[in-house]
Amino acid sequence: MNMIRGVVSSRAIGLRALRGSRAFSASASSRVKILGSDDAYTQIATEGAQGKAIVYFTAKWCPPCKMIGPIYDELSAKYDGIAFAKLDVDELNDTTSKAGVRSMPTFFYFKDGKLQQSLSVRKHHARWRVRWTLD
């Protein structure tokens, strides 16, 4: 059973985010796919890598997204058996509305084409605890 466990402290990663990280930048080792259409979202959600995918709903103007973005990129490099994708809520507004996303950042975990878990992080949270079972 693979587990992603993490404690993300806004204080710990805040400086890193303010030094130029952008919501849609990716490190050289990142495997994050940028979704540009509703069809691309549907495809990654239904097919994914080995049937597993995490979709990250984000926005360029979202400070928490800028902080979490580099961590998401690192996770994509670590977990080969999962497809990782980012979706800009402003560019794909209809897709975001259909998915019911109301705050950023939001993460959807799909397995075999079905939504298994979702996680939304609100700006006022000082710390976020994430635990997903990805088997």
C-alpha positions in Angstrom: 0.0 0.0 0.0 1.5 3.3 -1.0 0.8 6.3 1.2 1.4 9.9 0.6 1.8 11.5 4.0 2.9 15.1 4.4 2.7 18.1 6.6 2.9 21.2 4.6 3.7 24.3 6.6 3.0 27.6 5.0 5.8 29.1 7.1 8.3 26.5 6.0 7.6 26.8 2.2 6.5 30.4 2.1 9.9 31.9 1.4 10.5 29.4 -1.4 7.2 30.3 -3.0 7.9 34.0 -2.8 11.3 33.6 -4.5 9.7 33.2 -7.9 7.9 29.9 -7.9 4.9 30.1 -10.2 1.7 28.0 -10.2 2.6 26.5 -13.6 6.3 26.2 -13.4 7.7 22.7 -13.1 11.1 21.4 -12.1 13.2 19.4 -14.6 12.3 16.1 -12.9 8.5 16.9 -12.8 6.1 14.7 -14.6 3.2 17.0 -14.2 1.0 17.4 -17.3 -0.6 20.8 -17.9 -4.3 20.2 -18.9 -5.6 22.6 -21.6 -9.0 21.2 -22.4 -12.0 19.4 -20.9 -11.1 16.4 -23.1 -7.6 16.3 -21.6 -9.1 16.4 -18.1 -11.5 13.6 -18.9 -8.7 11.5 -20.4 -6.3 11.8 -17.5 -9.2 11.2 -15.0 -10.3 8.0 -16.8 -7.0 6.6 -18.0 -4.2 7.9 -15.7 -1.0 6.0 -15.1 -1.9 2.4 -14.2 -5.4 3.7 -13.6 -4.3 6.3 -11.0 -4.2 10.1 -11.4 -4.1 13.2 -9.2 -5.5 16.4 -10.7 -4.4 19.7 -9.1 -6.9 22.6 -9.6 -4.9 25.8 -9.3 -4.7 29.4 -10.4 -1.8 31.7 -11.2 -3.0 34.3 -8.7 -3.4 31.8 -5.8 -0.7 32.2 -3.1 -1.2 28.8 -1.5 -1.0 27.2 -5.0 2.4 28.9 -5.5 3.6 27.4 -2.2 2.2 23.9 -2.9 3.2 23.7 -6.6 6.9 22.8 -6.1 5.9 20.0 -3.6 3.4 18.7 -6.1 6.1 18.6 -8.7 8.4 16.7 -6.4 5.7 14.1 -5.6 5.2 13.6 -9.4 8.8 12.6 -9.7 8.6 10.3 -6.7 5.4 8.3 -7.7 5.9 6.8 -11.1 2.6 4.7 -10.9 0.4 7.8 -10.7 -0.4 10.4 -13.4 0.0 14.0 -12.1 -1.8 16.9 -13.8 -2.5 20.6 -13.3 -5.5 22.5 -14.4 -5.8 26.3 -14.4 -9.3 27.1 -13.1 -9.4 30.4 -15.0 -8.5 28.8 -18.3 -10.9 25.8 -17.9 -13.7 27.5 -16.0 -16.4 25.1 -17.4 -14.4 22.1 -16.4 -13.8 23.5 -13.0 -17.5 24.2 -12.5 -18.6 20.8 -13.7 -16.1 19.2 -11.2 -17.6 21.3 -8.4 -14.3 23.0 -7.4 -14.9 26.1 -5.3 -11.6 26.8 -3.7 -7.9 26.6 -4.6 -5.9 24.6 -4.4 -8.0 21.5 -4.8 -6.8 18.0 -5.5 -8.8 15.1 -7.0 -7.5 11.5 -6.8 -8.8 9.2 -9.4 -8.5 5.4 -9.5 -9.8 3.4 -12.4 -11.7 6.3 -13.8 -13.6 7.1 -10.5 -13.0 9.9 -8.1 -11.7 8.3 -4.9 -10.8 11.4 -2.8 -10.7 15.1 -2.9 -8.8 17.6 -0.9 -9.3 21.4 -0.8 -7.0 23.8 1.0 -8.3 27.1 2.1 -6.1 30.2 2.5 -6.6 30.6 6.2 -5.1 27.3 7.1 -1.7 27.6 8.6 -1.0 23.9 8.3 -2.4 21.2 6.0 -2.2 17.5 6.8 -2.6 15.1 3.8 -2.9 11.4 4.0 -4.1 9.5 0.9 -4.1 5.8 0.3 -3.0 5.3 -3.3 -3.4 1.6 -3.8 
